[in-house]
């Protein structure tokens, strides 16, 4: 752990946002023919994975490789605005509300359907953990720098992760 990793428990917000497009399949619709509420969280998780991928932290089950990828969800809050009644693309826009010593809180907005209407908005907090001990672990200085740069560096319309995501200001 470097001195920067121990610097403060005071969380910081970061400018910029990350946009990801995911696809809704017909089998995600419930008996009423709308996207089931729990599926919004699955798409938010996919969007967070795309963000990590774009920062160079692709998934690897080996705990010694890319430890920044290891986190647990500490809390989620979602407010639903409109139903989505057909398969198709969803756009998830994420903004860092708070980057703490061991936690990361992202606001997300889900849009889709005719006209790209807002379907849901939420807040999701993850805690970085040590896979061996299952205890909170500080985010590395490298992760913090990559996150700052990834959110701020790319102009709207670019797609650093192929079709998985795009950063925007």
MIDOSE-1310 file (N, C-alpha, C; in nm, 2 decimals, decimal comma, always signed):
residues 169
xxxx	+0,09/-0,12/+0,00/+0,00/+0,00/+0,00/+0,09/+0,12/+0,00; +0,06/+0,21/-0,09/+0,14/+0,34/-0,10/+0,08/+0,44/-0,01; +0,15/+0,55/+0,02/+0,09/+0,66/+0,10/-0,03/+0,71/+0,04; -0,04/+0,72/-0,09/-0,16/+0,77/-0,16/-0,28/+0,69/-0,13
xxxx	-0,26/+0,55/-0,12/-0,37/+0,47/-0,09/-0,43/+0,49/+0,05; -0,35/+0,55/+0,14/-0,40/+0,57/+0,28/-0,44/+0,72/+0,30; -0,44/+0,80/+0,19/-0,45/+0,94/+0,20/-0,56/+1,00/+0,28; -0,69/+0,95/+0,26/-0,80/+1,01/+0,34/-0,92/+0,92/+0,32
xxxx	-1,01/+0,93/+0,41/-1,14/+0,85/+0,40/-1,24/+0,94/+0,33; -1,21/+1,07/+0,30/-1,30/+1,16/+0,24/-1,32/+1,12/+0,10; -1,45/+1,09/+0,06/-1,47/+1,05/-0,08/-1,47/+1,17/-0,17; -1,44/+1,15/-0,30/-1,44/+1,25/-0,40/-1,53/+1,22/-0,51
xxxx	-1,59/+1,32/-0,58/-1,67/+1,29/-0,70/-1,58/+1,32/-0,82; -1,61/+1,26/-0,93/-1,53/+1,27/-1,05/-1,61/+1,33/-1,16; -1,56/+1,41/-1,24/-1,63/+1,46/-1,36/-1,64/+1,36/-1,47; -1,73/+1,38/-1,56/-1,74/+1,29/-1,68/-1,84/+1,18/-1,65
xxxx	-1,87/+1,11/-1,76/-1,96/+0,99/-1,75/-1,92/+0,89/-1,85; -1,97/+0,77/-1,83/-1,94/+0,65/-1,91/-2,08/+0,60/-1,96; -2,09/+0,59/-2,09/-2,22/+0,54/-2,15/-2,19/+0,40/-2,21; -2,29/+0,31/-2,18/-2,28/+0,17/-2,23/-2,42/+0,14/-2,29
xxxx	-2,41/+0,06/-2,40/-2,54/+0,01/-2,46/-2,54/-0,14/-2,44; -2,65/-0,19/-2,38/-2,67/-0,34/-2,37/-2,80/-0,37/-2,44; -2,82/-0,50/-2,46/-2,94/-0,54/-2,53/-3,03/-0,62/-2,45; -3,16/-0,58/-2,45/-3,26/-0,66/-2,38/-3,32/-0,77/-2,47
xxxx	-3,32/-0,89/-2,42/-3,37/-1,00/-2,50/-3,52/-1,03/-2,46; -3,59/-1,09/-2,54/-3,74/-1,11/-2,52/-3,76/-1,19/-2,39; -3,67/-1,28/-2,36/-3,69/-1,36/-2,24/-3,67/-1,29/-2,11; -3,63/-1,16/-2,11/-3,62/-1,08/-1,99/-3,75/-1,01/-1,96
xxxx	-3,85/-1,02/-2,05/-3,98/-0,96/-2,02/-4,06/-1,05/-1,93; -4,14/-0,99/-1,84/-4,22/-1,07/-1,75/-4,35/-1,10/-1,81; -4,44/-1,16/-1,72/-4,57/-1,20/-1,77/-4,66/-1,08/-1,82; -4,63/-0,96/-1,78/-4,70/-0,84/-1,83/-4,64/-0,79/-1,96
xxxx	-4,53/-0,85/-2,00/-4,47/-0,81/-2,13/-4,38/-0,69/-2,11; -4,33/-0,66/-1,99/-4,24/-0,55/-1,97/-4,11/-0,61/-1,91; -4,00/-0,53/-1,93/-3,87/-0,57/-1,87/-3,89/-0,58/-1,72; -3,86/-0,70/-1,66/-3,87/-0,73/-1,52/-3,78/-0,64/-1,44
xxxx	-3,83/-0,58/-1,33/-3,75/-0,49/-1,25/-3,61/-0,53/-1,22; -3,59/-0,66/-1,19/-3,46/-0,71/-1,15/-3,36/-0,71/-1,26; -3,41/-0,71/-1,38/-3,32/-0,71/-1,50/-3,25/-0,58/-1,52; -3,31/-0,47/-1,46/-3,24/-0,34/-1,47/-3,10/-0,35/-1,39
xxxx	-3,10/-0,42/-1,28/-2,98/-0,43/-1,21/-2,88/-0,52/-1,28; -2,92/-0,62/-1,35/-2,83/-0,70/-1,44/-2,76/-0,61/-1,54; -2,84/-0,52/-1,60/-2,79/-0,44/-1,71/-2,70/-0,33/-1,64; -2,73/-0,28/-1,52/-2,64/-0,19/-1,45/-2,50/-0,26/-1,42
xxxx	-2,51/-0,39/-1,38/-2,39/-0,46/-1,36/-2,30/-0,48/-1,49; -2,37/-0,51/-1,60/-2,30/-0,52/-1,72/-2,23/-0,39/-1,76; -2,30/-0,28/-1,74/-2,25/-0,15/-1,77/-2,12/-0,12/-1,68; -2,12/-0,16/-1,55/-2,01/-0,14/-1,47/-1,89/-0,23/-1,52
xxxx	-1,92/-0,35/-1,56/-1,82/-0,44/-1,61/-1,76/-0,38/-1,74; -1,84/-0,32/-1,82/-1,79/-0,25/-1,94/-1,70/-0,13/-1,91; -1,73/-0,06/-1,80/-1,65/+0,05/-1,76/-1,51/-0,01/-1,71; -1,51/-0,11/-1,63/-1,39/-0,17/-1,59/-1,30/-0,22/-1,70
xxxx	-1,37/-0,29/-1,80/-1,30/-0,34/-1,92/-1,23/-0,22/-1,99; -1,30/-0,11/-2,01/-1,25/+0,00/-2,08/-1,13/+0,07/-2,01; -1,12/+0,04/-1,88/-1,00/+0,09/-1,80/-0,89/+0,00/-1,80; -0,90/-0,12/-1,87/-0,80/-0,22/-1,87/-0,81/-0,32/-1,77
xxxx	-0,92/-0,33/-1,70/-0,94/-0,43/-1,60/-1,04/-0,54/-1,64; -1,01/-0,61/-1,75/-1,09/-0,72/-1,79/-1,10/-0,83/-1,68; -1,21/-0,90/-1,69/-1,23/-1,01/-1,58/-1,13/-1,12/-1,60; -1,08/-1,17/-1,49/-1,00/-1,29/-1,48/-1,03/-1,35/-1,34
xxxx	-1,07/-1,48/-1,33/-1,11/-1,53/-1,20/-0,99/-1,55/-1,11; -0,87/-1,54/-1,16/-0,75/-1,55/-1,08/-0,74/-1,43/-0,99; -0,74/-1,45/-0,85/-0,74/-1,34/-0,76/-0,61/-1,25/-0,77; -0,51/-1,31/-0,82/-0,38/-1,23/-0,84/-0,38/-1,15/-0,96
xxxx	-0,47/-1,16/-1,05/-0,47/-1,08/-1,17/-0,59/-0,98/-1,16; -0,55/-0,86/-1,19/-0,65/-0,75/-1,19/-0,74/-0,75/-1,06; -0,67/-0,73/-0,94/-0,75/-0,74/-0,82/-0,85/-0,62/-0,81; -0,83/-0,52/-0,89/-0,93/-0,41/-0,88/-1,07/-0,45/-0,93
xxxx	-1,07/-0,56/-1,00/-1,20/-0,62/-1,05/-1,28/-0,69/-0,94; -1,22/-0,71/-0,83/-1,29/-0,78/-0,72/-1,36/-0,68/-0,63; -1,49/-0,69/-0,63/-1,57/-0,60/-0,55/-1,71/-0,67/-0,51; -1,77/-0,62/-0,41/-1,91/-0,67/-0,38/-2,00/-0,55/-0,38
xxxx	-2,12/-0,57/-0,41/-2,22/-0,46/-0,41/-2,26/-0,44/-0,26; -2,25/-0,31/-0,22/-2,29/-0,28/-0,08/-2,43/-0,22/-0,07; -2,47/-0,16/-0,18/-2,61/-0,10/-0,18/-2,65/-0,06/-0,32; -2,78/-0,07/-0,34/-2,84/-0,03/-0,47/-2,98/+0,04/-0,44
xxxx	-3,00/+0,15/-0,51/-3,13/+0,21/-0,50/-3,17/+0,25/-0,64; -3,29/+0,21/-0,68/-3,34/+0,23/-0,82/-3,48/+0,29/-0,81; -3,51/+0,39/-0,89/-3,64/+0,44/-0,91/-3,68/+0,42/-1,06; -3,80/+0,36/-1,08/-3,84/+0,33/-1,22/-3,94/+0,44/-1,26
xxxx	-3,92/+0,48/-1,39/-4,00/+0,59/-1,45/-4,10/+0,54/-1,55; -4,06/+0,44/-1,63/-4,14/+0,39/-1,74/-4,11/+0,25/-1,76; -4,21/+0,17/-1,81/-4,18/+0,03/-1,85/-4,12/+0,02/-1,99; -4,04/-0,08/-2,01/-3,99/-0,11/-2,14/-4,07/-0,24/-2,19
xxxx	-4,14/-0,23/-2,30/-4,23/-0,34/-2,34/-4,18/-0,42/-2,46; -4,05/-0,41/-2,49/-4,00/-0,49/-2,61/-3,85/-0,50/-2,60; -3,80/-0,61/-2,66/-3,66/-0,62/-2,67/-3,59/-0,51/-2,75; -3,47/-0,48/-2,72/-3,40/-0,38/-2,79/-3,29/-0,32/-2,71
xxxx	-3,22/-0,21/-2,75/-3,11/-0,16/-2,68/-3,15/-0,08/-2,56; -3,07/-0,08/-2,45/-3,08/+0,00/-2,34/-2,95/+0,08/-2,33; -2,95/+0,21/-2,29/-2,83/+0,28/-2,27/-2,82/+0,31/-2,12; -2,71/+0,28/-2,07/-2,68/+0,31/-1,93/-2,57/+0,41/-1,92
xxxx	-2,60/+0,52/-1,86/-2,50/+0,63/-1,83/-2,46/+0,62/-1,69; -2,33/+0,62/-1,66/-2,28/+0,61/-1,52/-2,20/+0,73/-1,49; -2,21/+0,79/-1,37/-2,13/+0,90/-1,32/-2,09/+0,86/-1,18; -1,96/+0,89/-1,16/-1,90/+0,87/-1,02/-1,96/+0,97/-0,93
xxxx	-2,03/+0,93/-0,83/-2,08/+1,02/-0,73/-1,98/+1,03/-0,62; -1,91/+0,92/-0,59/-1,82/+0,92/-0,48/-1,72/+0,80/-0,49; -1,59/+0,84/-0,49/-1,48/+0,74/-0,48/-1,42/+0,76/-0,35; -1,44/+0,66/-0,26/-1,38/+0,66/-0,13/-1,26/+0,57/-0,13
xxxx	-1,21/+0,55/-0,01/-1,09/+0,47/+0,01/-1,11/+0,33/-0,04; -1,22/+0,27/-0,01/-1,25/+0,13/-0,05/-1,38/+0,12/-0,13; -1,46/+0,22/-0,13/-1,59/+0,22/-0,20/-1,59/+0,30/-0,33; -1,69/+0,27/-0,41/-1,71/+0,35/-0,53/-1,86/+0,35/-0,55
xxxx	-1,92/+0,48/-0,55/-2,06/+0,49/-0,57/-2,09/+0,56/-0,71; -2,17/+0,50/-0,79/-2,20/+0,54/-0,92/-2,35/+0,57/-0,93; -2,39/+0,69/-0,99/-2,52/+0,71/-1,03/-2,54/+0,66/-1,17; -2,66/+0,60/-1,20/-2,68/+0,55/-1,33/-2,82/+0,59/-1,38
xxxx	-2,83/+0,61/-1,51/-2,96/+0,64/-1,57/-2,97/+0,54/-1,69; -3,09/+0,48/-1,69/-3,12/+0,38/-1,80/-3,22/+0,44/-1,89; -3,19/+0,45/-2,02/-3,28/+0,50/-2,12/-3,30/+0,39/-2,23; -3,41/+0,40/-2,29/-3,44/+0,30/-2,40/-3,58/+0,32/-2,45
xxxx	-3,62/+0,23/-2,54/-3,76/+0,24/-2,60/-3,77/+0,35/-2,70; -3,89/+0,38/-2,74/-3,92/+0,48/-2,84/-3,87/+0,62/-2,79; -3,78/+0,68/-2,86/-3,74/+0,81/-2,82/-3,63/+0,82/-2,72; -3,58/+0,70/-2,68/-3,48/+0,70/-2,57/-3,52/+0,76/-2,44
xxxx	-3,64/+0,73/-2,39/-3,69/+0,78/-2,27/-3,62/+0,73/-2,15; -3,61/+0,81/-2,04/-3,56/+0,76/-1,92/-3,65/+0,65/-1,86; -3,60/+0,54/-1,83/-3,68/+0,42/-1,78/-3,65/+0,41/-1,63; -3,53/+0,43/-1,59/-3,49/+0,41/-1,45/-3,37/+0,50/-1,41
xxxx	-3,36/+0,53/-1,29/-3,24/+0,60/-1,24/-3,20/+0,54/-1,10; -3,07/+0,53/-1,07/-3,03/+0,47/-0,95/-2,90/+0,51/-0,91; -2,86/+0,45/-0,79/-2,73/+0,47/-0,73/-2,68/+0,33/-0,69; -2,56/+0,30/-0,72/-2,50/+0,16/-0,69/-2,37/+0,18/-0,63
xxxx	-2,34/+0,12/-0,51/-2,22/+0,13/-0,44/-2,15/-0,01/-0,43; -2,02/-0,01/-0,47/-1,95/-0,13/-0,46/-1,83/-0,11/-0,36; -1,79/-0,21/-0,30/-1,67/-0,21/-0,21/-1,57/-0,30/-0,27; -1,45/-0,25/-0,28/-1,33/-0,33/-0,33/-1,29/-0,42/-0,22
xxxx	-1,27/-0,55/-0,25/-1,23/-0,64/-0,15/-1,11/-0,72/-0,19; -1,05/-0,78/-0,08/-0,94/-0,87/-0,10/-1,01/-1,01/-0,11; -0,98/-1,08/-0,22/-1,05/-1,21/-0,24/-1,02/-1,31/-0,14; -0,90/-1,31/-0,09/-0,86/-1,41/+0,01/-0,92/-1,39/+0,15
xxxx	-0,93/-1,26/+0,19/-0,98/-1,23/+0,33/-1,13/-1,19/+0,33; -1,18/-1,15/+0,21/-1,31/-1,10/+0,19/-1,33/-0,97/+0,27; -1,23/-0,90/+0,30/-1,23/-0,77/+0,37/-1,21/-0,66/+0,27; -1,26/-0,54/+0,31/-1,24/-0,42/+0,22/-1,09/-0,39/+0,20
xxxx	-1,06/-0,35/+0,08/-0,92/-0,32/+0,04/-0,92/-0,19/-0,03; -0,82/-0,10/+0,00/-0,82/+0,03/-0,07/-0,80/+0,01/-0,22; -0,87/+0,10/-0,29/-0,84/+0,11/-0,44/-0,70/+0,15/-0,46; -0,63/+0,10/-0,56/-0,50/+0,14/-0,58/-0,49/+0,28/-0,65
xxxx	-0,37/+0,34/-0,63/-0,35/+0,47/-0,70/-0,37/+0,45/-0,85; -0,32/+0,34/-0,90/-0,33/+0,32/-1,05/-0,48/+0,31/-1,09; -0,57/+0,24/-1,01/-0,71/+0,24/-1,04/-0,77/+0,38/-1,04; -0,74/+0,46/-0,94/-0,79/+0,59/-0,92/-0,75/+0,68/-1,05
xxxx	-0,63/+0,67/-1,09/-0,58/+0,74/-1,20/-0,65/+0,70/-1,33; -0,66/+0,57/-1,35/-0,72/+0,52/-1,47/-0,87/+0,56/-1,47; -0,94/+0,56/-1,36/-1,08/+0,60/-1,35/-1,09/+0,74/-1,39; -1,01/+0,83/-1,33/-1,02/+0,97/-1,36/-0,99/+1,00/-1,51
xxxx	-0,89/+0,94/-1,56/-0,85/+0,96/-1,70/-0,96/+0,90/-1,79; -1,01/+0,78/-1,76/-1,11/+0,72/-1,84/-1,24/+0,80/-1,85; -1,28/+0,87/-1,74/-1,40/+0,95/-1,74/-1,38/+1,08/-1,81; -1,27/+1,14/-1,80/-1,24/+1,27/-1,85/-1,18/+1,28/-1,99
xxxx	-1,11/+1,18/-2,04/-1,03/+1,19/-2,16/-1,10/+1,18/-2,29; -1,21/+1,10/-2,29/-1,27/+1,07/-2,42/-1,39/+1,16/-2,46; -1,39/+1,22/-2,57/-1,50/+1,30/-2,61/-1,62/+1,21/-2,65; -1,74/+1,27/-2,64/-1,87/+1,20/-2,67/-1,86/+1,14/-2,81
xxxx	-1,91/+1,02/-2,83/-1,91/+0,96/-2,95/-1,80/+0,86/-2,97; -1,70/+0,85/-2,88/-1,60/+0,75/-2,90/-1,64/+0,63/-2,82; -1,58/+0,52/-2,86/-1,62/+0,39/-2,80/-1,50/+0,31/-2,77; -1,44/+0,33/-2,65/-1,31/+0,26/-2,61/-1,32/+0,11/-2,59
xxxx	-1,44/+0,06/-2,57/-1,46/-0,08/-2,55/-1,54/-0,15/-2,66; -1,51/-0,11/-2,78/-1,59/-0,17/-2,89/-1,73/-0,12/-2,88; -1,82/-0,21/-2,89/-1,96/-0,17/-2,88/-2,01/-0,17/-2,74; -1,92/-0,20/-2,64/-1,96/-0,22/-2,51/-1,98/-0,08/-2,43
xxxx	-1,91/+0,02/-2,47/-1,92/+0,14/-2,39/-1,86/+0,26/-2,46; -1,89/+0,37/-2,41/-1,83/+0,50/-2,46/-1,82/+0,59/-2,34; -1,72/+0,67/-2,33/-1,70/+0,77/-2,23/-1,75/+0,90/-2,29; -1,81/+0,99/-2,21/-1,86/+1,11/-2,26/-1,83/+1,22/-2,15
x	-1,83/+1,34/-2,19/-1,82/+1,45/-2,10/-1,95/+1,51/-2,07
